[in-house]
Amino acid sequence: MTVTYTNSRISLLAFVYMLAMLVVLPWQTKAQSTYTLVPKAQVFMKVTGTSNVHGWEMASSTMQSKGDFKFDKNHVLTSIQNFQLTLDAKTLKSKHSSLDTRAYKVMKASQHPKIVYNLRSTDVTTLAKNKYLVKVLGDLTIAGNRQVISMNVNVLVNADNSITCTGTEKIKLSDYNIEAPSYMAGTMKVGNDLTIGFAQTYHK
């Protein structure tokens, strides 16, 4: 009689455990999902700078990126993990082919064709419903040189549950051992300071 009661109790506990797992596991899958970048028409990466003559801009809409966006039970973003972005340096284009050619040379694009960003950590602040300010820390590699950078990213969860990330950050060419290029027989000299701007939309 005791054996029968014990077995029944064990069976009941096993059933409860299985039921709990059926409830919890789907939520865990929903709470943290991997998002990837949508087609190139909806994304861009821009690099802007100055010179002793005029400002300039190079842009690309061709890149690869994905990351795990984690939400709590109230569908509030809590963190971003395993995020990476890769950009082919030679997809950055300006309005002047001569500037592009010189830029690829000083970036050593043939030896180091990829510009890579790897996320280290995030600190998420909720601004409003589905709107967040995310302070991110990560490694940016350009021309084979890696630097740790921090920046603020605006994150918006859209009505279709896609996620749009936008922001800007200033860097220096010298931080990546890149010599500021010159043009027109040295009469135009590019400044050391650059601004990276981006808008990227991700979906599951």
C-alpha positions, 0 to 999 in steps of 0.5 A: 500500500505504501509502495503504491502511494509513493509511486502515485506521488512520484507520478503526480510530481513528474506530471506537474514538472512536465506541465511547468516545463510546457509553460516555461519553455515556450516563454523562454523561446519568446523572451530571447530571440535572434534577430537578423538584419532586413534587406539592404534597402532598409539599412545604412551605415555612413561615415562622415568627415571633414577636410581643409576644403569641404566635408565628405561622406561615404555610405553603405547599405550592404552589411551582415548583422544579427543579435539576441534581443532579450525581453522580460515577461512584460515584453520590455527589452532588458538586454542585447547579447551575441550581437555582431555586425560585419561590413565589407570596407569596399562597399563604402562609397562616396560621390568621388571615386578618387576619394574611395580609392584613396580611402580603401588604400589607407584602410588597407582594405585589400589586406583587411576587407572586413570592418567588424563590430562585436558587442560586449555589454549593454545597459538598457533604459526604457524611454517610453513604450517600445522605445529604449536608450541602450548604452553599448560597449563593444569592439570595433575593428578597422584595418585590422586594428581593434578598439573598444568603443562605447556609444548610445543606441536608440532602439525602437520596437516597431508595430510588426515586432521588427527592431530599429537601431539608430545612432552616431559615434565619433572615432579618430583615424589615428586610433586605428593606425590609419593615416588621414589621406590627402587628395589633389596633389596634397591640396586636400587633406582629410581630418582625423575625426570621423562620425559613424552614423547608422540605421538598421532594422532587424527581424526574427 
